[in-house]
Amino acid sequence: ARDAEPEDMTARNTLEIVPLWNEARLILVRTLDGALFGEKYQLTNVSSSRMVIDERELYRPGVLAVMVDSLELEPGEATDVLVVLEGRDG
């Protein structure tokens, strides 16, 4: 996932743990605010089994798109997750 943000967006780095599943640790690491709102997460498999991620499980109201870098994680592996949401005017 790219770290460079468009000029019309404001980036904010953060380290916020977000409850998801018992088998996963999801940390919000960056937000982008502009015409759209973006969230970058790090998702780590904390279980002892392979994890298969379905991007649809990460949708919630207001989400326009979800992108997961790696849809299969072995125990201890992590991947980047990008979530695009409606902006404040949306």
C-alpha positions in Angstrom: 0.0 0.0 0.0 1.3 3.4 -1.0 2.3 5.9 1.7 2.2 9.0 -0.4 -1.1 10.9 -0.1 -2.7 13.2 -2.8 -2.1 16.9 -2.3 -5.7 17.6 -1.5 -5.8 15.2 1.4 -4.5 15.5 5.0 -2.7 12.5 6.5 -2.5 11.7 10.2 -0.5 8.8 11.6 -2.0 6.9 14.5 -1.6 3.6 16.4 -5.2 2.6 17.4 -6.1 -1.0 18.1 -9.5 -1.8 16.5 -11.5 -4.8 17.8 -12.2 -7.2 14.9 -11.8 -11.0 15.4 -10.2 -13.0 18.2 -7.8 -14.5 15.6 -6.7 -11.1 14.3 -5.1 -7.9 15.5 -6.2 -4.8 13.5 -4.3 -1.5 14.1 -5.3 1.7 12.4 -2.0 3.2 11.4 -2.9 6.2 9.2 -5.9 8.2 8.1 -6.4 10.4 5.0 -9.0 13.2 5.0 -10.2 14.9 1.9 -13.1 14.6 -0.6 -13.0 10.9 0.5 -11.8 9.5 3.8 -9.2 6.8 3.9 -8.0 4.4 6.6 -4.8 2.3 6.5 -4.6 -0.6 8.8 -2.2 -3.4 9.7 -3.9 -6.7 10.1 -2.0 -9.5 11.8 -2.9 -13.2 12.2 -2.5 -13.9 15.9 -3.9 -17.4 15.7 -2.1 -20.7 15.2 -3.9 -21.4 11.9 -3.8 -20.0 8.3 -6.2 -17.1 7.9 -8.2 -16.4 4.7 -9.5 -12.9 4.6 -12.7 -11.9 2.7 -12.7 -8.2 2.0 -16.5 -8.1 2.4 -16.0 -8.8 6.1 -14.4 -5.4 6.5 -17.2 -3.4 5.0 -19.4 -1.3 7.2 -21.9 1.6 6.5 -20.2 4.4 4.5 -17.4 2.2 3.1 -16.9 2.5 -0.6 -14.0 0.2 -1.1 -11.7 -2.2 0.7 -8.3 -3.4 -0.4 -6.2 -6.1 1.3 -2.6 -6.6 0.1 -2.5 -10.3 1.0 -5.8 -12.3 1.4 -4.1 -15.3 3.1 -1.9 -15.0 6.2 0.1 -17.7 7.9 0.3 -17.5 11.8 2.2 -14.3 12.7 2.0 -12.8 9.3 0.6 -9.3 8.7 -0.8 -7.4 5.7 -1.9 -3.8 4.9 -5.6 -3.0 4.6 -6.9 0.2 2.9 -10.5 1.3 3.5 -12.1 4.1 1.5 -15.1 5.8 3.0 -17.4 8.6 2.0 -16.0 12.0 2.8 -17.6 14.5 5.2 -19.7 15.9 2.3 -20.8 12.4 1.1 
